Amino acid sequence: MLPQKNRLIKNNDFYRLAKTGKASFSKEMILKSVKNNLPYSRFGIIVSLKVDKKATARNKIKRKIREILRLNLSLISPGYDFMILTKDKIKELNYHQIEQKIFELLKNFLLKEDKK
């Protein structure tokens, strides 16, 4: 599970990211990012009803993304807030494909010596 300090929880944080965040796009998800002036990065994951009507399917996608982020937290530059918005095509991907897509979107935020 992603540590509490690395999670975006407040609505104001999501609103700020939605309005001022820089976006990166793929067919399966959108990554928005903004500087947060903290010594660590925080993440918020949004899986809407458009992806799947079943809560269990949406939660499974969120769990996969959180686990990918938790395992690779040390590779991501600190000091940013990230919001991951998923699209319906994400249902077609397995764990490793989701991991690859996240790294493609995060490539500008990976630490220089640890880029995949």
N, C-alpha and C positions, 0 to 999 in steps of 0.2 A: 504494500500500500504506500502511496506517495505520502511523505511526511507532512504533517499539518502546516508547517511554516511554508511549504512549497505549493500550497493550494490557494487558488483565488476563491474567496467565499462571498465577499460583499458585493452587492449589486452595483455600488458606485465604481468598483474596480472593473467590472464587466462593461458598464456604461462608458467609462473612460477609454477602455480598449476599443470598443465598438466605434466610438467617435473619432479618436485620434490615432489609433494603432495603424502601423504600416502592415499591409497585407501581402501574403504570398499564397498563390493558388495552385491547386492540383485538381484533377477530376474527382477525387475522393474527399478532399478536405480543404479548408482555408485556415491559414495561420495568421493571426494578428499579433503584433508585438509592440511594446512601448517600454521605454526606460522606466525603472521604478526606484532608483537610488537606494536600493537595499543590498546587503552583501550576499544575497541569494536570489534565485529566480523563482517565480510563481507561475502556476499553470491552472487554467480553467478549461474544462472540456464540455462542449455542448453537442448533444445528440438529440435532434428534434424528432417530433412525431412523423415528419416527412421521411425520415430514414426507415423507421419501422413503427407500427402501431403498438407492438408488444413491448412492455417495459422491460421484460427479461432480455429481449434481444438488444435493446438500447443500452442496458446496464452491462451486458457482456462486452459490447464495443468499448464502453468507457473503461471497464476493468483492464482490457487489453492495452489501451492507450496509456492508462496510469502506470501499468507495470513496465511498459517500454520506457516511459519517462523516468520511473524510479531506478531502473537498472542503469540508465545512461545519464543520470543527473550530474555526475562528475565531469562529463564531457561538454556540458552546456555552459556557456559563459554566464556568470552571475550578474545580477542587476537588471533583469528584464521581467516583465509580465507577459505571458503568452496566453492567447485564447485559441483553442482548436475547435473549429466549427466543422462538423462532419456533414457530408452529403450522402445521398442514398446509395451511391456506387461503392461505399465502404463495406457494405454487406458482402460484396463479392470477393473481398480480400481475406487472406489468412493472416496469422500473427506476424510472420516474417515480412509479408508484403506491406502490412501496415507500418511496421518498423522502418522499412526502406522508404516509404512515402514520408514519414515523419522526419527522417534524416535529410531527405531532399529539401523539405521545407525549412528545416532548422540549419541548413548548411552554413548560413552566414553567422550563426550564433554558436557554432561549435568552437571549442578552444583550438587554436591553430595547430598544435602538435598532435591532436587527437582526431582530426577529421577523417571520416570514413570514406 
